[in-house]
């Protein structure tokens, strides 16, 4: 019996949200009276020493050239081997794009109960309870399990990032027994769209623009980008802005875009439709900028500025640069 966490990697480096989950896994394992186990899957185990500093009792490594690049069937097979090796009854991972699909397929193959996109975890009467946010964050639903194995994907930034410490935990290699013929997908080409921007789902600060930039979309989003740059923030957008072609879909926040939970969310020219609130309503601090003082976003905001974003954003950018010495 153990609590197993998949430490997802990007460009051979662990994804930060996986450590958020690992920190919570240690707490859950303690409440269940068992151990926390981290598993690394990839071409090699180079990141194992980094993972050891985040306190897992054991770090499993599943290494093979077949696992050099992410492919769903190969990673699910590798994770199943890790589940068996760890005797895991709880399997956790960050609800990234990859994490969501791996968790769903793994749960199906293990005939396990599956709770996607959980925002909290706890133990009641010796059993795992996953908490999900439903109905646009208006209701929190407890999910309990009656299966021997439970699989949960956890929404990013639901738990604090633990501080690394001294390396601990034994590293054990697990043989996945994989060959290329075992993998259903064949990798033909890799094209990256990474432009070095701050990731929306990992960002602690997000500046988003909406339909309010329509007077001059190019200039409006340039002002959003300038403020984001001054704050070291990610750039987001409402669905209305994306549908209008002002900015690519990858920036969309909301029910049909990305769900985010930053420490600070600045919404410029966003009215506050329920679909958008569903994606950012969990933000710790919300600042709304809109010239319509009756916009619904102000009901959700901690601070509101009633004004023209074309005047407010440059003023904020200048002041933040001054305060931050930029």
TILUM-371509 format. One record per residue (C-alpha): residue in three letters; x, y, z; residue number from 0. Coordinates in nm, 3 decimals, always signed. Example, Ala and Ser with C-alpha at 12.3 -4.5 7.8 and 13.67 -1.06 7.14 Angstrom:
ALA | +1.230 | -0.450 | +0.780 | 0
SER | +1.367 | -0.106 | +0.714 | 1
END
This chain:
UNK | +0.000 | +0.000 | +0.000 | 0
UNK | +0.130 | +0.347 | -0.090 | 1
UNK | +0.039 | +0.685 | -0.240 | 2
UNK | +0.204 | +0.715 | -0.582 | 3
UNK | +0.265 | +1.046 | -0.762 | 4
UNK | +0.368 | +1.073 | -1.126 | 5
UNK | +0.633 | +1.343 | -1.159 | 6
UNK | +0.569 | +1.471 | -1.509 | 7
UNK | +0.865 | +1.610 | -1.703 | 8
UNK | +0.898 | +1.873 | -1.974 | 9
UNK | +1.226 | +1.895 | -2.164 | 10
UNK | +1.379 | +1.650 | -1.913 | 11
UNK | +1.289 | +1.873 | -1.616 | 12
UNK | +1.018 | +1.799 | -1.359 | 13
UNK | +0.699 | +2.004 | -1.393 | 14
UNK | +0.649 | +2.224 | -1.086 | 15
UNK | +0.284 | +2.131 | -1.037 | 16
UNK | +0.391 | +1.768 | -0.983 | 17
UNK | +0.578 | +1.875 | -0.670 | 18
UNK | +0.266 | +2.057 | -0.547 | 19
UNK | +0.087 | +1.721 | -0.568 | 20
UNK | +0.379 | +1.537 | -0.407 | 21
UNK | +0.370 | +1.772 | -0.110 | 22
UNK | +0.002 | +1.692 | -0.053 | 23
UNK | +0.067 | +1.320 | -0.117 | 24
UNK | +0.305 | +1.310 | +0.178 | 25
UNK | +0.027 | +1.447 | +0.400 | 26
UNK | -0.227 | +1.198 | +0.262 | 27
UNK | +0.016 | +0.909 | +0.303 | 28
UNK | +0.072 | +1.007 | +0.666 | 29
UNK | -0.304 | +1.014 | +0.731 | 30
UNK | -0.341 | +0.671 | +0.569 | 31
UNK | -0.045 | +0.528 | +0.759 | 32
UNK | +0.150 | +0.446 | +0.446 | 33
UNK | +0.436 | +0.577 | +0.231 | 34
UNK | +0.458 | +0.836 | -0.043 | 35
UNK | +0.623 | +0.723 | -0.366 | 36
UNK | +0.724 | +0.939 | -0.663 | 37
UNK | +0.773 | +0.794 | -1.010 | 38
UNK | +0.979 | +0.940 | -1.294 | 39
UNK | +0.916 | +0.817 | -1.647 | 40
UNK | +1.148 | +0.900 | -1.936 | 41
UNK | +1.461 | +0.816 | -2.128 | 42
UNK | +1.679 | +0.835 | -1.816 | 43
UNK | +1.664 | +0.898 | -1.442 | 44
UNK | +1.866 | +1.220 | -1.439 | 45
UNK | +1.598 | +1.411 | -1.245 | 46
UNK | +1.578 | +1.155 | -0.964 | 47
UNK | +1.814 | +1.351 | -0.736 | 48
UNK | +1.599 | +1.662 | -0.773 | 49
UNK | +1.286 | +1.462 | -0.687 | 50
UNK | +1.456 | +1.321 | -0.377 | 51
UNK | +1.478 | +1.672 | -0.230 | 52
UNK | +1.096 | +1.694 | -0.216 | 53
UNK | +1.060 | +1.426 | +0.046 | 54
UNK | +0.911 | +1.115 | -0.114 | 55
UNK | +0.985 | +0.800 | +0.085 | 56
UNK | +1.080 | +0.623 | -0.239 | 57
UNK | +1.156 | +0.744 | -0.592 | 58
UNK | +1.085 | +0.493 | -0.868 | 59
UNK | +1.245 | +0.542 | -1.208 | 60
UNK | +1.106 | +0.385 | -1.524 | 61
UNK | +1.365 | +0.452 | -1.793 | 62
UNK | +1.380 | +0.341 | -2.154 | 63
UNK | +1.460 | +0.491 | -2.495 | 64
UNK | +1.100 | +0.409 | -2.582 | 65
UNK | +0.994 | +0.663 | -2.317 | 66
UNK | +1.214 | +0.945 | -2.444 | 67
UNK | +0.911 | +1.131 | -2.580 | 68
UNK | +0.563 | +1.133 | -2.433 | 69
UNK | +0.325 | +0.884 | -2.593 | 70
UNK | +0.007 | +0.795 | -2.411 | 71
UNK | +0.009 | +0.417 | -2.442 | 72
UNK | +0.378 | +0.390 | -2.347 | 73
UNK | +0.343 | +0.614 | -2.042 | 74
UNK | +0.030 | +0.437 | -1.919 | 75
UNK | +0.210 | +0.100 | -1.947 | 76
UNK | +0.508 | +0.241 | -1.756 | 77
UNK | +0.284 | +0.388 | -1.489 | 78
UNK | +0.102 | +0.057 | -1.447 | 79
UNK | +0.438 | -0.108 | -1.378 | 80
UNK | +0.509 | +0.159 | -1.116 | 81
UNK | +0.167 | +0.105 | -0.954 | 82
UNK | +0.243 | -0.266 | -0.925 | 83
UNK | +0.596 | -0.208 | -0.795 | 84
UNK | +0.477 | +0.039 | -0.531 | 85
UNK | +0.165 | -0.154 | -0.435 | 86
UNK | -0.013 | +0.176 | -0.481 | 87
UNK | -0.374 | +0.217 | -0.375 | 88
UNK | -0.381 | +0.592 | -0.448 | 89
UNK | -0.236 | +0.736 | -0.770 | 90
UNK | -0.207 | +1.115 | -0.803 | 91
UNK | -0.084 | +1.347 | -1.074 | 92
UNK | -0.117 | +1.711 | -1.180 | 93
UNK | -0.413 | +1.781 | -1.407 | 94
UNK | -0.202 | +1.903 | -1.696 | 95
UNK | -0.300 | +1.820 | -2.053 | 96
UNK | -0.095 | +1.502 | -2.028 | 97
UNK | -0.192 | +1.431 | -1.670 | 98
UNK | -0.563 | +1.438 | -1.745 | 99
UNK | -0.542 | +1.187 | -2.028 | 100
UNK | -0.295 | +0.957 | -1.852 | 101
UNK | -0.511 | +0.952 | -1.539 | 102
UNK | -0.829 | +0.876 | -1.734 | 103
UNK | -0.678 | +0.589 | -1.931 | 104
UNK | -0.491 | +0.450 | -1.630 | 105
UNK | -0.809 | +0.455 | -1.423 | 106
UNK | -0.995 | +0.271 | -1.694 | 107
UNK | -0.727 | +0.004 | -1.734 | 108
UNK | -0.703 | -0.052 | -1.358 | 109
UNK | -1.082 | -0.051 | -1.318 | 110
UNK | -1.019 | +0.220 | -1.061 | 111
UNK | -1.234 | +0.504 | -0.933 | 112
UNK | -1.126 | +0.828 | -1.099 | 113
UNK | -1.172 | +1.187 | -0.983 | 114
UNK | -1.054 | +1.442 | -1.242 | 115
UNK | -0.939 | +1.797 | -1.172 | 116
UNK | -0.963 | +1.781 | -0.792 | 117
UNK | -0.899 | +2.101 | -0.598 | 118
UNK | -0.840 | +1.938 | -0.259 | 119
UNK | -0.771 | +1.599 | -0.099 | 120
UNK | -0.830 | +1.471 | +0.252 | 121
UNK | -0.872 | +1.150 | +0.448 | 122
UNK | -1.197 | +1.077 | +0.632 | 123
UNK | -1.232 | +0.762 | +0.843 | 124
UNK | -0.924 | +0.614 | +0.680 | 125
UNK | -1.049 | +0.670 | +0.325 | 126
UNK | -0.944 | +0.914 | +0.053 | 127
UNK | -1.184 | +1.196 | -0.034 | 128
UNK | -1.124 | +1.407 | -0.345 | 129
UNK | -1.290 | +1.749 | -0.363 | 130
UNK | -1.404 | +1.879 | -0.702 | 131
UNK | -1.527 | +2.223 | -0.798 | 132
UNK | -1.849 | +2.206 | -1.002 | 133
UNK | -2.110 | +2.443 | -1.145 | 134
UNK | -1.856 | +2.713 | -1.229 | 135
UNK | -1.690 | +2.695 | -0.887 | 136
UNK | -2.020 | +2.753 | -0.704 | 137
UNK | -2.027 | +2.409 | -0.539 | 138
UNK | -1.758 | +2.184 | -0.392 | 139
UNK | -1.840 | +1.815 | -0.430 | 140
UNK | -1.680 | +1.536 | -0.226 | 141
UNK | -1.585 | +1.229 | -0.430 | 142
UNK | -1.542 | +0.901 | -0.242 | 143
UNK | -1.426 | +0.569 | -0.380 | 144
UNK | -1.526 | +0.204 | -0.343 | 145
UNK | -1.251 | +0.064 | -0.568 | 146
UNK | -0.924 | -0.089 | -0.440 | 147
UNK | -0.722 | +0.168 | -0.640 | 148
UNK | -0.811 | +0.538 | -0.663 | 149
UNK | -0.680 | +0.769 | -0.935 | 150
UNK | -0.697 | +1.149 | -0.905 | 151
UNK | -0.572 | +1.432 | -1.123 | 152
UNK | -0.521 | +1.753 | -0.925 | 153
UNK | -0.581 | +2.103 | -1.057 | 154
UNK | -0.258 | +2.299 | -1.074 | 155
UNK | -0.187 | +2.546 | -0.792 | 156
UNK | -0.440 | +2.378 | -0.564 | 157
UNK | -0.164 | +2.318 | -0.309 | 158
UNK | +0.143 | +2.525 | -0.216 | 159
UNK | +0.477 | +2.439 | -0.367 | 160
UNK | +0.680 | +2.257 | -0.098 | 161
UNK | +1.029 | +2.377 | -0.018 | 162
UNK | +1.305 | +2.137 | -0.126 | 163
UNK | +1.527 | +2.001 | +0.147 | 164
UNK | +1.801 | +1.747 | +0.193 | 165
UNK | +1.781 | +1.457 | -0.051 | 166
UNK | +1.603 | +1.159 | +0.101 | 167
UNK | +1.423 | +0.847 | -0.008 | 168
UNK | +1.562 | +0.543 | -0.182 | 169
UNK | +1.581 | +0.543 | -0.564 | 170
UNK | +1.464 | +0.219 | -0.724 | 171
UNK | +1.464 | +0.133 | -1.094 | 172
UNK | +1.158 | -0.040 | -1.240 | 173
UNK | +1.183 | -0.229 | -1.568 | 174
UNK | +0.887 | -0.140 | -1.786 | 175
UNK | +0.972 | -0.422 | -2.027 | 176
UNK | +0.875 | -0.197 | -2.317 | 177
UNK | +0.979 | -0.225 | -2.678 | 178
UNK | +0.881 | -0.004 | -2.969 | 179
UNK | +0.637 | -0.269 | -3.090 | 180
UNK | +0.441 | -0.231 | -2.764 | 181
UNK | +0.361 | +0.134 | -2.835 | 182
UNK | +0.048 | +0.218 | -3.031 | 183
UNK | +0.156 | +0.569 | -3.134 | 184
UNK | +0.444 | +0.643 | -3.367 | 185
UNK | +0.621 | +0.974 | -3.334 | 186
UNK | +0.663 | +1.137 | -3.674 | 187
UNK | +0.763 | +1.494 | -3.594 | 188
UNK | +0.783 | +1.734 | -3.303 | 189
UNK | +0.695 | +2.101 | -3.349 | 190
UNK | +0.716 | +2.337 | -3.054 | 191
UNK | +0.499 | +2.645 | -3.013 | 192
UNK | +0.683 | +2.751 | -2.697 | 193
UNK | +0.778 | +3.117 | -2.731 | 194
UNK | +0.927 | +3.154 | -2.386 | 195
UNK | +0.607 | +3.305 | -2.243 | 196
UNK | +0.504 | +3.241 | -1.884 | 197
UNK | +0.274 | +2.937 | -1.873 | 198
UNK | -0.086 | +3.027 | -1.790 | 199
UNK | -0.149 | +2.723 | -1.572 | 200
UNK | +0.172 | +2.767 | -1.372 | 201
UNK | +0.163 | +3.146 | -1.342 | 202
UNK | +0.131 | +3.317 | -1.005 | 203
UNK | +0.020 | +3.638 | -1.179 | 204
UNK | -0.202 | +3.664 | -1.489 | 205
UNK | -0.307 | +3.974 | -1.683 | 206
UNK | -0.603 | +3.905 | -1.912 | 207
UNK | -0.773 | +4.112 | -2.180 | 208
UNK | -1.129 | +4.086 | -2.307 | 209
UNK | -1.379 | +4.238 | -2.544 | 210
UNK | -1.297 | +4.580 | -2.397 | 211
UNK | -0.990 | +4.604 | -2.621 | 212
UNK | -1.214 | +4.610 | -2.931 | 213
UNK | -1.161 | +4.981 | -2.997 | 214
UNK | -0.804 | +4.901 | -3.102 | 215
UNK | -0.731 | +4.529 | -3.043 | 216
UNK | -0.364 | +4.538 | -3.142 | 217
UNK | -0.288 | +4.830 | -2.912 | 218
UNK | -0.516 | +4.696 | -2.637 | 219
UNK | -0.342 | +4.362 | -2.611 | 220
UNK | -0.003 | +4.528 | -2.643 | 221
UNK | -0.094 | +4.721 | -2.325 | 222
UNK | -0.196 | +4.391 | -2.160 | 223
UNK | +0.138 | +4.236 | -2.263 | 224
UNK | +0.333 | +4.536 | -2.134 | 225
UNK | +0.171 | +4.513 | -1.791 | 226
UNK | +0.225 | +4.136 | -1.783 | 227
UNK | +0.590 | +4.186 | -1.873 | 228
UNK | +0.638 | +4.439 | -1.594 | 229
UNK | +0.492 | +4.193 | -1.343 | 230
UNK | +0.656 | +3.879 | -1.483 | 231
UNK | +0.304 | +3.753 | -1.550 | 232
UNK | +0.131 | +3.532 | -1.804 | 233
UNK | -0.106 | +3.679 | -2.062 | 234
UNK | -0.465 | +3.554 | -2.063 | 235
UNK | -0.782 | +3.636 | -2.253 | 236
UNK | -1.156 | +3.587 | -2.246 | 237
UNK | -1.334 | +3.370 | -2.500 | 238
UNK | -1.484 | +3.682 | -2.662 | 239
UNK | -1.134 | +3.817 | -2.732 | 240
UNK | -1.017 | +3.483 | -2.872 | 241
UNK | -1.329 | +3.435 | -3.086 | 242
UNK | -1.279 | +3.786 | -3.227 | 243
UNK | -0.928 | +3.689 | -3.335 | 244
UNK | -0.752 | +3.935 | -3.106 | 245
UNK | -0.524 | +3.670 | -2.954 | 246
UNK | -0.460 | +3.292 | -3.004 | 247
UNK | -0.668 | +3.029 | -2.826 | 248
UNK | -0.375 | +2.913 | -2.611 | 249
UNK | -0.432 | +3.226 | -2.399 | 250
UNK | -0.802 | +3.159 | -2.334 | 251
UNK | -0.912 | +3.135 | -1.973 | 252
UNK | -1.254 | +2.994 | -1.892 | 253
UNK | -1.483 | +2.696 | -1.914 | 254
UNK | -1.374 | +2.621 | -2.272 | 255
UNK | -1.016 | +2.734 | -2.214 | 256
UNK | -0.771 | +2.692 | -1.927 | 257
UNK | -0.859 | +2.681 | -1.561 | 258
UNK | -0.615 | +2.892 | -1.360 | 259
UNK | -0.561 | +2.972 | -0.993 | 260
UNK | -0.300 | +3.248 | -0.967 | 261
UNK | -0.218 | +3.460 | -0.666 | 262
UNK | -0.317 | +3.770 | -0.866 | 263
UNK | -0.555 | +3.790 | -1.163 | 264
UNK | -0.594 | +4.124 | -1.343 | 265
UNK | -0.895 | +4.132 | -1.578 | 266
UNK | -0.887 | +4.422 | -1.822 | 267
UNK | -1.196 | +4.486 | -2.033 | 268
UNK | -1.357 | +4.157 | -1.928 | 269
UNK | -1.726 | +4.174 | -1.840 | 270
UNK | -1.726 | +3.861 | -1.623 | 271
UNK | -1.939 | +3.607 | -1.807 | 272
UNK | -2.003 | +3.290 | -1.606 | 273
UNK | -1.789 | +3.088 | -1.849 | 274
UNK | -1.487 | +3.309 | -1.779 | 275
UNK | -1.543 | +3.310 | -1.404 | 276
UNK | -1.544 | +2.930 | -1.413 | 277
UNK | -1.183 | +2.937 | -1.529 | 278
UNK | -1.040 | +3.203 | -1.296 | 279
UNK | -1.280 | +3.225 | -1.003 | 280
UNK | -1.036 | +3.042 | -0.777 | 281
UNK | -0.776 | +3.320 | -0.807 | 282
UNK | -0.659 | +3.444 | -0.467 | 283
UNK | -0.681 | +3.813 | -0.557 | 284
UNK | -0.881 | +3.954 | -0.849 | 285
UNK | -0.845 | +4.307 | -0.986 | 286
UNK | -1.102 | +4.416 | -1.244 | 287
UNK | -1.062 | +4.706 | -1.487 | 288
UNK | -1.373 | +4.799 | -1.684 | 289
UNK | -1.536 | +5.125 | -1.789 | 290
UNK | -1.879 | +4.974 | -1.716 | 291
UNK | -1.927 | +5.006 | -1.342 | 292
UNK | -2.212 | +4.751 | -1.356 | 293
UNK | -2.004 | +4.474 | -1.519 | 294
UNK | -2.052 | +4.137 | -1.339 | 295
UNK | -1.674 | +4.101 | -1.295 | 296
UNK | -1.687 | +4.359 | -1.016 | 297
UNK | -1.902 | +4.126 | -0.805 | 298
UNK | -1.619 | +3.872 | -0.806 | 299
UNK | -1.328 | +4.118 | -0.784 | 300
UNK | -1.143 | +4.205 | -0.466 | 301
UNK | -1.051 | +4.542 | -0.617 | 302
UNK | -1.216 | +4.726 | -0.904 | 303
UNK | -1.112 | +5.015 | -1.124 | 304
UNK | -1.389 | +5.179 | -1.322 | 305
UNK | -1.209 | +5.335 | -1.615 | 306
UNK | -1.083 | +5.303 | -1.971 | 307
UNK | -0.820 | +5.029 | -1.996 | 308
UNK | -0.634 | +5.237 | -2.256 | 309
UNK | -0.564 | +5.487 | -1.979 | 310
UNK | -0.551 | +5.258 | -1.674 | 311
UNK | -0.311 | +4.992 | -1.807 | 312
UNK | -0.029 | +5.232 | -1.908 | 313
UNK | -0.057 | +5.404 | -1.569 | 314
UNK | -0.038 | +5.071 | -1.385 | 315
UNK | +0.256 | +4.955 | -1.597 | 316
UNK | +0.449 | +5.276 | -1.530 | 317
UNK | +0.382 | +5.257 | -1.155 | 318
UNK | +0.475 | +4.889 | -1.128 | 319
UNK | +0.798 | +4.951 | -1.319 | 320
UNK | +0.878 | +5.234 | -1.081 | 321
UNK | +0.798 | +5.029 | -0.770 | 322
UNK | +0.982 | +4.721 | -0.899 | 323
UNK | +1.282 | +4.917 | -1.023 | 324
UNK | +1.242 | +4.817 | -1.386 | 325
END
